[in-house]
Amino acid sequence: MNRLLSIGGGGLLIAAAAFVILPGLNKGEVFIAGNTPVNSTQVREKLESDGWSNVETKRHGRYIVAIASKDGLEDKFWVNSEDGRLRVFDDDEDGNDDDDDD
């Protein structure tokens, strides 16, 4: 019985540690410094100061999705509005969702 409690407690401890540690490991690159909430205007201004043009932004859940052009190429940026970091995608996820949360 004690062994069972010990195993269960160990599993709970591992789960708690994963809950605390893993979200921090999946944070993307800092796009807007400060680790504070950001808005569409800040994302637009940052892209324009980095040489991007034709910047269009829209909300997608907690993310600000920006599409912009530079050197004849168009790119899409997913910025977490809660901390100003770029979104990290899993290998099987490319960020081309068609279900907008406007």
VOVO-6944 format. One record per atom (N, C-alpha, C): residue number from 1; residue in one letter; y, x, z. Coordinates in nm, 4 decimals. Example, Ala and Ser with C-alpha at 12.3 -4.5 7.8 and 13.67 -1.06 7.14 Angstrom:
BEGIN
rec num:1 residuo:A y:-0.5690 x:1.3190 z:0.7800
rec num:1 residuo:A y:-0.4500 x:1.2300 z:0.7800
rec num:1 residuo:A y:-0.3300 x:1.3200 z:0.7800
rec num:2 residuo:S y:-0.2250 x:1.2850 z:0.7080
rec num:2 residuo:S y:-0.1060 x:1.3670 z:0.7140
rec num:2 residuo:S y:0.0030 x:1.2900 z:0.7870
This chain:
BEGIN
rec num:1 residuo:M y:-0.1193 x:0.0817 z:0.0000
rec num:1 residuo:M y:0.0000 x:0.0000 z:0.0000
rec num:1 residuo:M y:0.1262 x:0.0864 z:0.0000
rec num:2 residuo:N y:0.1277 x:0.1913 z:0.0849
rec num:2 residuo:N y:0.2429 x:0.2799 z:0.0890
rec num:2 residuo:N y:0.2622 x:0.3518 z:-0.0440
rec num:3 residuo:R y:0.1490 x:0.3865 z:-0.1057
rec num:3 residuo:R y:0.1566 x:0.4542 z:-0.2346
rec num:3 residuo:R y:0.2188 x:0.3615 z:-0.3397
rec num:4 residuo:L y:0.1846 x:0.2353 z:-0.3364
rec num:4 residuo:L y:0.2395 x:0.1384 z:-0.4300
rec num:4 residuo:L y:0.3898 x:0.1243 z:-0.4110
rec num:5 residuo:L y:0.4329 x:0.1166 z:-0.2855
rec num:5 residuo:L y:0.5763 x:0.1072 z:-0.2576
rec num:5 residuo:L y:0.6490 x:0.2330 z:-0.3024
rec num:6 residuo:S y:0.5857 x:0.3458 z:-0.2837
rec num:6 residuo:S y:0.6458 x:0.4727 z:-0.3232
rec num:6 residuo:S y:0.6615 x:0.4795 z:-0.4748
rec num:7 residuo:I y:0.5620 x:0.4359 z:-0.5482
rec num:7 residuo:I y:0.5692 x:0.4351 z:-0.6953
rec num:7 residuo:I y:0.6765 x:0.3376 z:-0.7416
rec num:8 residuo:G y:0.6791 x:0.2195 z:-0.6830
rec num:8 residuo:G y:0.7796 x:0.1197 z:-0.7206
rec num:8 residuo:G y:0.9205 x:0.1675 z:-0.6898
rec num:9 residuo:G y:0.9383 x:0.2306 z:-0.5748
rec num:9 residuo:G y:1.0693 x:0.2834 z:-0.5386
rec num:9 residuo:G y:1.1132 x:0.3945 z:-0.6312
rec num:10 residuo:G y:1.0184 x:0.4799 z:-0.6719
rec num:10 residuo:G y:1.0496 x:0.5881 z:-0.7657
rec num:10 residuo:G y:1.0917 x:0.5340 z:-0.9014
rec num:11 residuo:G y:1.0223 x:0.4316 z:-0.9459
rec num:11 residuo:G y:1.0576 x:0.3689 z:-1.0740
rec num:11 residuo:G y:1.1961 x:0.3067 z:-1.0687
rec num:12 residuo:L y:1.2268 x:0.2452 z:-0.9562
rec num:12 residuo:L y:1.3584 x:0.1838 z:-0.9386
rec num:12 residuo:L y:1.4672 x:0.2912 z:-0.9392
rec num:13 residuo:L y:1.4397 x:0.4021 z:-0.8753
rec num:13 residuo:L y:1.5360 x:0.5119 z:-0.8715
rec num:13 residuo:L y:1.5600 x:0.5675 z:-1.0120
rec num:14 residuo:I y:1.4548 x:0.5833 z:-1.0892
rec num:14 residuo:I y:1.4683 x:0.6332 z:-1.2268
rec num:14 residuo:I y:1.5484 x:0.5353 z:-1.3117
rec num:15 residuo:A y:1.5206 x:0.4067 z:-1.2968
rec num:15 residuo:A y:1.5935 x:0.3043 z:-1.3731
rec num:15 residuo:A y:1.7413 x:0.3060 z:-1.3367
rec num:16 residuo:A y:1.7720 x:0.3191 z:-1.2092
rec num:16 residuo:A y:1.9116 x:0.3222 z:-1.1652
rec num:16 residuo:A y:1.9829 x:0.4449 z:-1.2214
rec num:17 residuo:A y:1.9157 x:0.5595 z:-1.2203
rec num:17 residuo:A y:1.9755 x:0.6816 z:-1.2738
rec num:17 residuo:A y:2.0024 x:0.6677 z:-1.4235
rec num:18 residuo:A y:1.9091 x:0.6100 z:-1.4954
rec num:18 residuo:A y:1.9271 x:0.5904 z:-1.6398
rec num:18 residuo:A y:2.0441 x:0.4966 z:-1.6674
rec num:19 residuo:F y:2.0586 x:0.3942 z:-1.5850
rec num:19 residuo:F y:2.1682 x:0.2981 z:-1.6014
rec num:19 residuo:F y:2.3033 x:0.3666 z:-1.5849
rec num:20 residuo:V y:2.3114 x:0.4635 z:-1.4964
rec num:20 residuo:V y:2.4365 x:0.5332 z:-1.4699
rec num:20 residuo:V y:2.4615 x:0.6454 z:-1.5703
rec num:21 residuo:I y:2.3586 x:0.7207 z:-1.6073
rec num:21 residuo:I y:2.3752 x:0.8403 z:-1.6894
rec num:21 residuo:I y:2.3805 x:0.8106 z:-1.8390
rec num:22 residuo:L y:2.2929 x:0.7265 z:-1.8900
rec num:22 residuo:L y:2.2803 x:0.7077 z:-2.0348
rec num:22 residuo:L y:2.4055 x:0.6558 z:-2.1040
rec num:23 residuo:P y:2.4791 x:0.5590 z:-2.0475
rec num:23 residuo:P y:2.5990 x:0.5152 z:-2.1195
rec num:23 residuo:P y:2.6981 x:0.6282 z:-2.1442
rec num:24 residuo:G y:2.7080 x:0.7218 z:-2.0540
rec num:24 residuo:G y:2.7982 x:0.8341 z:-2.0723
rec num:24 residuo:G y:2.7549 x:0.9284 z:-2.1835
rec num:25 residuo:L y:2.6260 x:0.9380 z:-2.2073
rec num:25 residuo:L y:2.5750 x:1.0262 z:-2.3116
rec num:25 residuo:L y:2.5997 x:0.9706 z:-2.4504
rec num:26 residuo:N y:2.6200 x:0.8403 z:-2.4618
rec num:26 residuo:N y:2.6371 x:0.7768 z:-2.5916
rec num:26 residuo:N y:2.7846 x:0.7552 z:-2.6265
rec num:27 residuo:K y:2.8739 x:0.8248 z:-2.5595
rec num:27 residuo:K y:3.0158 x:0.8095 z:-2.5895
rec num:27 residuo:K y:3.0506 x:0.8907 z:-2.7123
rec num:28 residuo:G y:3.1307 x:0.8300 z:-2.7979
rec num:28 residuo:G y:3.1701 x:0.8981 z:-2.9202
rec num:28 residuo:G y:3.2852 x:0.9942 z:-2.8982
rec num:29 residuo:E y:3.3234 x:1.0567 z:-3.0062
rec num:29 residuo:E y:3.4341 x:1.1519 z:-3.0071
rec num:29 residuo:E y:3.5648 x:1.0819 z:-2.9693
rec num:30 residuo:V y:3.6506 x:1.1524 z:-2.8977
rec num:30 residuo:V y:3.7807 x:1.0964 z:-2.8603
rec num:30 residuo:V y:3.8645 x:1.0822 z:-2.9862
rec num:31 residuo:F y:3.9131 x:0.9615 z:-3.0118
rec num:31 residuo:F y:4.0002 x:0.9366 z:-3.1264
rec num:31 residuo:F y:4.1454 x:0.9305 z:-3.0794
rec num:32 residuo:I y:4.1676 x:0.8571 z:-2.9702
rec num:32 residuo:I y:4.2986 x:0.8495 z:-2.9072
rec num:32 residuo:I y:4.2800 x:0.8913 z:-2.7619
rec num:33 residuo:A y:4.3419 x:1.0019 z:-2.7244
rec num:33 residuo:A y:4.3235 x:1.0589 z:-2.5904
rec num:33 residuo:A y:4.3774 x:0.9659 z:-2.4822
rec num:34 residuo:G y:4.3208 x:0.9797 z:-2.3643
rec num:34 residuo:G y:4.3707 x:0.9069 z:-2.2488
rec num:34 residuo:G y:4.2647 x:0.8267 z:-2.1775
rec num:35 residuo:N y:4.1532 x:0.7969 z:-2.2452
rec num:35 residuo:N y:4.0460 x:0.7176 z:-2.1859
rec num:35 residuo:N y:4.0986 x:0.5867 z:-2.1275
rec num:36 residuo:T y:4.1942 x:0.5273 z:-2.1980
rec num:36 residuo:T y:4.2527 x:0.3992 z:-2.1572
rec num:36 residuo:T y:4.2458 x:0.3031 z:-2.2754
rec num:37 residuo:P y:4.2649 x:0.1738 z:-2.2506
rec num:37 residuo:P y:4.2607 x:0.0771 z:-2.3605
rec num:37 residuo:P y:4.3620 x:0.1094 z:-2.4709
rec num:38 residuo:V y:4.3220 x:0.0824 z:-2.5953
rec num:38 residuo:V y:4.4091 x:0.1046 z:-2.7106
rec num:38 residuo:V y:4.4172 x:-0.0240 z:-2.7922
rec num:39 residuo:N y:4.5194 x:-0.0327 z:-2.8771
rec num:39 residuo:N y:4.5345 x:-0.1521 z:-2.9611
rec num:39 residuo:N y:4.5407 x:-0.1122 z:-3.1085
rec num:40 residuo:S y:4.5450 x:-0.2115 z:-3.1941
rec num:40 residuo:S y:4.5437 x:-0.1889 z:-3.3396
rec num:40 residuo:S y:4.6618 x:-0.1048 z:-3.3861
rec num:41 residuo:T y:4.7775 x:-0.1258 z:-3.3259
rec num:41 residuo:T y:4.8963 x:-0.0489 z:-3.3646
rec num:41 residuo:T y:4.8755 x:0.0994 z:-3.3374
rec num:42 residuo:Q y:4.8168 x:0.1330 z:-3.2219
rec num:42 residuo:Q y:4.7908 x:0.2727 z:-3.1890
rec num:42 residuo:Q y:4.6906 x:0.3346 z:-3.2860
rec num:43 residuo:V y:4.5878 x:0.2586 z:-3.3226
rec num:43 residuo:V y:4.4882 x:0.3083 z:-3.4179
rec num:43 residuo:V y:4.5539 x:0.3332 z:-3.5531
rec num:44 residuo:R y:4.6353 x:0.2391 z:-3.5980
rec num:44 residuo:R y:4.7057 x:0.2537 z:-3.7263
rec num:44 residuo:R y:4.7965 x:0.3773 z:-3.7242
rec num:45 residuo:E y:4.8750 x:0.3913 z:-3.6176
rec num:45 residuo:E y:4.9679 x:0.5043 z:-3.6078
rec num:45 residuo:E y:4.8937 x:0.6384 z:-3.6047
rec num:46 residuo:K y:4.7814 x:0.6440 z:-3.5365
rec num:46 residuo:K y:4.7015 x:0.7669 z:-3.5289
rec num:46 residuo:K y:4.6494 x:0.8044 z:-3.6675
rec num:47 residuo:L y:4.5945 x:0.7067 z:-3.7381
rec num:47 residuo:L y:4.5425 x:0.7343 z:-3.8726
rec num:47 residuo:L y:4.6545 x:0.7796 z:-3.9666
rec num:48 residuo:E y:4.7677 x:0.7118 z:-3.9612
rec num:48 residuo:E y:4.8794 x:0.7479 z:-4.0489
rec num:48 residuo:E y:4.9312 x:0.8879 z:-4.0158
rec num:49 residuo:S y:4.9350 x:0.9237 z:-3.8866
rec num:49 residuo:S y:4.9812 x:1.0585 z:-3.8504
rec num:49 residuo:S y:4.8810 x:1.1659 z:-3.8937
rec num:50 residuo:D y:4.7549 x:1.1257 z:-3.9131
rec num:50 residuo:D y:4.6510 x:1.2176 z:-3.9617
rec num:50 residuo:D y:4.6434 x:1.2200 z:-4.1144
rec num:51 residuo:G y:4.7381 x:1.1510 z:-4.1818
rec num:51 residuo:G y:4.7443 x:1.1561 z:-4.3277
rec num:51 residuo:G y:4.6740 x:1.0429 z:-4.4005
rec num:52 residuo:W y:4.6236 x:0.9432 z:-4.3277
rec num:52 residuo:W y:4.5578 x:0.8296 z:-4.3912
rec num:52 residuo:W y:4.6625 x:0.7265 z:-4.4328
rec num:53 residuo:S y:4.6343 x:0.6515 z:-4.5393
rec num:53 residuo:S y:4.7259 x:0.5469 z:-4.5867
rec num:53 residuo:S y:4.6482 x:0.4187 z:-4.6128
rec num:54 residuo:N y:4.7219 x:0.3140 z:-4.6493
rec num:54 residuo:N y:4.6623 x:0.1827 z:-4.6756
rec num:54 residuo:N y:4.5721 x:0.1400 z:-4.5595
rec num:55 residuo:V y:4.6183 x:0.1592 z:-4.4375
rec num:55 residuo:V y:4.5381 x:0.1307 z:-4.3191
rec num:55 residuo:V y:4.5351 x:-0.0197 z:-4.2923
rec num:56 residuo:E y:4.4146 x:-0.0726 z:-4.2840
rec num:56 residuo:E y:4.3942 x:-0.2129 z:-4.2478
rec num:56 residuo:E y:4.3074 x:-0.2156 z:-4.1226
rec num:57 residuo:T y:4.3446 x:-0.2998 z:-4.0261
rec num:57 residuo:T y:4.2667 x:-0.3085 z:-3.9028
rec num:57 residuo:T y:4.2271 x:-0.4525 z:-3.8751
rec num:58 residuo:K y:4.1153 x:-0.4676 z:-3.8042
rec num:58 residuo:K y:4.0721 x:-0.5981 z:-3.7567
rec num:58 residuo:K y:3.9850 x:-0.5774 z:-3.6338
rec num:59 residuo:R y:3.9738 x:-0.6811 z:-3.5537
rec num:59 residuo:R y:3.8916 x:-0.6736 z:-3.4332
rec num:59 residuo:R y:3.7484 x:-0.7124 z:-3.4658
rec num:60 residuo:H y:3.6558 x:-0.6451 z:-3.4014
rec num:60 residuo:H y:3.5132 x:-0.6769 z:-3.4116
rec num:60 residuo:H y:3.4576 x:-0.6574 z:-3.2710
rec num:61 residuo:G y:3.4618 x:-0.7646 z:-3.1926
rec num:61 residuo:G y:3.4221 x:-0.7528 z:-3.0523
rec num:61 residuo:G y:3.5178 x:-0.6610 z:-2.9798
rec num:62 residuo:R y:3.4638 x:-0.5627 z:-2.9095
rec num:62 residuo:R y:3.5513 x:-0.4699 z:-2.8368
rec num:62 residuo:R y:3.6012 x:-0.3561 z:-2.9255
rec num:63 residuo:Y y:3.5630 x:-0.3568 z:-3.0521
rec num:63 residuo:Y y:3.6024 x:-0.2496 z:-3.1428
rec num:63 residuo:Y y:3.7176 x:-0.2908 z:-3.2335
rec num:64 residuo:I y:3.8006 x:-0.1938 z:-3.2658
rec num:64 residuo:I y:3.9026 x:-0.2091 z:-3.3686
rec num:64 residuo:I y:3.8465 x:-0.1362 z:-3.4900
rec num:65 residuo:V y:3.8264 x:-0.2098 z:-3.5969
rec num:65 residuo:V y:3.7717 x:-0.1517 z:-3.7191
rec num:65 residuo:V y:3.8885 x:-0.1260 z:-3.8134
rec num:66 residuo:A y:3.9022 x:-0.0012 z:-3.8546
rec num:66 residuo:A y:4.0101 x:0.0363 z:-3.9451
rec num:66 residuo:A y:3.9514 x:0.0909 z:-4.0741
rec num:67 residuo:I y:4.0075 x:0.0462 z:-4.1848
rec num:67 residuo:I y:3.9713 x:0.0985 z:-4.3162
rec num:67 residuo:I y:4.0962 x:0.1652 z:-4.3711
rec num:68 residuo:A y:4.0829 x:0.2895 z:-4.4157
rec num:68 residuo:A y:4.1987 x:0.3645 z:-4.4624
rec num:68 residuo:A y:4.1602 x:0.4568 z:-4.5773
rec num:69 residuo:S y:4.2619 x:0.5022 z:-4.6515
rec num:69 residuo:S y:4.2407 x:0.5905 z:-4.7665
rec num:69 residuo:S y:4.3072 x:0.7258 z:-4.7428
rec num:70 residuo:K y:4.2413 x:0.8301 z:-4.7967
rec num:70 residuo:K y:4.2975 x:0.9653 z:-4.7897
rec num:70 residuo:K y:4.2328 x:1.0479 z:-4.9004
rec num:71 residuo:D y:4.3148 x:1.1156 z:-4.9775
rec num:71 residuo:D y:4.2657 x:1.2007 z:-5.0864
rec num:71 residuo:D y:4.1753 x:1.1241 z:-5.1832
rec num:72 residuo:G y:4.2105 x:1.0000 z:-5.2114
rec num:72 residuo:G y:4.1343 x:0.9199 z:-5.3062
rec num:72 residuo:G y:4.0055 x:0.8615 z:-5.2515
rec num:73 residuo:L y:3.9769 x:0.8842 z:-5.1244
rec num:73 residuo:L y:3.8555 x:0.8315 z:-5.0626
rec num:73 residuo:L y:3.8912 x:0.7275 z:-4.9568
rec num:74 residuo:E y:3.8035 x:0.6312 z:-4.9396
rec num:74 residuo:E y:3.8221 x:0.5286 z:-4.8373
rec num:74 residuo:E y:3.7173 x:0.5486 z:-4.7288
rec num:75 residuo:D y:3.7585 x:0.5298 z:-4.6030
rec num:75 residuo:D y:3.6652 x:0.5453 z:-4.4918
rec num:75 residuo:D y:3.6879 x:0.4337 z:-4.3907
rec num:76 residuo:K y:3.5872 x:0.4121 z:-4.3078
rec num:76 residuo:K y:3.5927 x:0.3083 z:-4.2056
rec num:76 residuo:K y:3.5780 x:0.3745 z:-4.0692
rec num:77 residuo:F y:3.6616 x:0.3335 z:-3.9760
rec num:77 residuo:F y:3.6611 x:0.3867 z:-3.8405
rec num:77 residuo:F y:3.6387 x:0.2733 z:-3.7419
rec num:78 residuo:W y:3.5466 x:0.2931 z:-3.6485
rec num:78 residuo:W y:3.5213 x:0.1962 z:-3.5421
rec num:78 residuo:W y:3.5713 x:0.2592 z:-3.4129
rec num:79 residuo:V y:3.6780 x:0.2035 z:-3.3554
rec num:79 residuo:V y:3.7387 x:0.2598 z:-3.2353
rec num:79 residuo:V y:3.7175 x:0.1628 z:-3.1196
rec num:80 residuo:N y:3.6609 x:0.2128 z:-3.0112
rec num:80 residuo:N y:3.6392 x:0.1315 z:-2.8915
rec num:80 residuo:N y:3.7756 x:0.1038 z:-2.8300
rec num:81 residuo:S y:3.8140 x:-0.0230 z:-2.8226
rec num:81 residuo:S y:3.9457 x:-0.0592 z:-2.7706
rec num:81 residuo:S y:3.9566 x:-0.0375 z:-2.6202
rec num:82 residuo:E y:3.8442 x:-0.0149 z:-2.5537
rec num:82 residuo:E y:3.8469 x:0.0051 z:-2.4086
rec num:82 residuo:E y:3.8786 x:0.1482 z:-2.3686
rec num:83 residuo:D y:3.8456 x:0.2464 z:-2.4555
rec num:83 residuo:D y:3.8681 x:0.3860 z:-2.4164
rec num:83 residuo:D y:3.9182 x:0.4767 z:-2.5294
rec num:84 residuo:G y:3.9390 x:0.4230 z:-2.6498
rec num:84 residuo:G y:3.9936 x:0.5028 z:-2.7591
rec num:84 residuo:G y:3.8965 x:0.5990 z:-2.8242
rec num:85 residuo:R y:3.7663 x:0.5797 z:-2.8005
rec num:85 residuo:R y:3.6656 x:0.6682 z:-2.8602
rec num:85 residuo:R y:3.6066 x:0.6048 z:-2.9857
rec num:86 residuo:L y:3.5608 x:0.6899 z:-3.0767
rec num:86 residuo:L y:3.4922 x:0.6418 z:-3.1960
rec num:86 residuo:L y:3.3546 x:0.5905 z:-3.1572
rec num:87 residuo:R y:3.3088 x:0.4892 z:-3.2271
rec num:87 residuo:R y:3.1778 x:0.4305 z:-3.1995
rec num:87 residuo:R y:3.0676 x:0.5239 z:-3.2453
rec num:88 residuo:V y:2.9628 x:0.5325 z:-3.1633
rec num:88 residuo:V y:2.8438 x:0.6103 z:-3.1974
rec num:88 residuo:V y:2.7396 x:0.5117 z:-3.2485
rec num:89 residuo:F y:2.6891 x:0.5366 z:-3.3685
rec num:89 residuo:F y:2.5885 x:0.4492 z:-3.4261
rec num:89 residuo:F y:2.4512 x:0.5104 z:-3.4099
rec num:90 residuo:D y:2.3513 x:0.4240 z:-3.3890
rec num:90 residuo:D y:2.2126 x:0.4691 z:-3.3872
rec num:90 residuo:D y:2.1750 x:0.5094 z:-3.5292
rec num:91 residuo:D y:2.0649 x:0.5819 z:-3.5440
rec num:91 residuo:D y:2.0209 x:0.6259 z:-3.6759
rec num:91 residuo:D y:1.9980 x:0.5116 z:-3.7733
rec num:92 residuo:D y:1.9514 x:0.3971 z:-3.7223
rec num:92 residuo:D y:1.9220 x:0.2838 z:-3.8100
rec num:92 residuo:D y:2.0401 x:0.1887 z:-3.8229
rec num:93 residuo:E y:2.1543 x:0.2278 z:-3.7721
rec num:93 residuo:E y:2.2727 x:0.1432 z:-3.7755
rec num:93 residuo:E y:2.3838 x:0.2198 z:-3.8428
rec num:94 residuo:D y:2.4468 x:0.1599 z:-3.9441
rec num:94 residuo:D y:2.5510 x:0.2315 z:-4.0163
rec num:94 residuo:D y:2.6897 x:0.1719 z:-3.9988
rec num:95 residuo:G y:2.7013 x:0.0649 z:-3.9207
rec num:95 residuo:G y:2.8314 x:0.0074 z:-3.8948
rec num:95 residuo:G y:2.8776 x:-0.0906 z:-3.9996
rec num:96 residuo:N y:2.7941 x:-0.1213 z:-4.0955
rec num:96 residuo:N y:2.8322 x:-0.2155 z:-4.2000
rec num:96 residuo:N y:2.7854 x:-0.3565 z:-4.1671
rec num:97 residuo:D y:2.8230 x:-0.4034 z:-4.0507
rec num:97 residuo:D y:2.7872 x:-0.5392 z:-4.0099
rec num:97 residuo:D y:2.8665 x:-0.6396 z:-4.0920
rec num:98 residuo:D y:2.8047 x:-0.7507 z:-4.1229
rec num:98 residuo:D y:2.8763 x:-0.8551 z:-4.1941
rec num:98 residuo:D y:2.9128 x:-0.9710 z:-4.1044
rec num:99 residuo:D y:2.8798 x:-0.9633 z:-3.9749
rec num:99 residuo:D y:2.9097 x:-1.0733 z:-3.8839
rec num:99 residuo:D y:3.0322 x:-1.0394 z:-3.8002
rec num:100 residuo:D y:3.1511 x:-1.0674 z:-3.8568
rec num:100 residuo:D y:3.2776 x:-1.0365 z:-3.7903
rec num:100 residuo:D y:3.3041 x:-1.1328 z:-3.6766
rec num:101 residuo:D y:3.3663 x:-1.0816 z:-3.5726
rec num:101 residuo:D y:3.4056 x:-1.1619 z:-3.4564
rec num:101 residuo:D y:3.5556 x:-1.1835 z:-3.4563
rec num:102 residuo:D y:3.6122 x:-1.2287 z:-3.5645
rec num:102 residuo:D y:3.7581 x:-1.2448 z:-3.5739
rec num:102 residuo:D y:3.8084 x:-1.3422 z:-3.4761
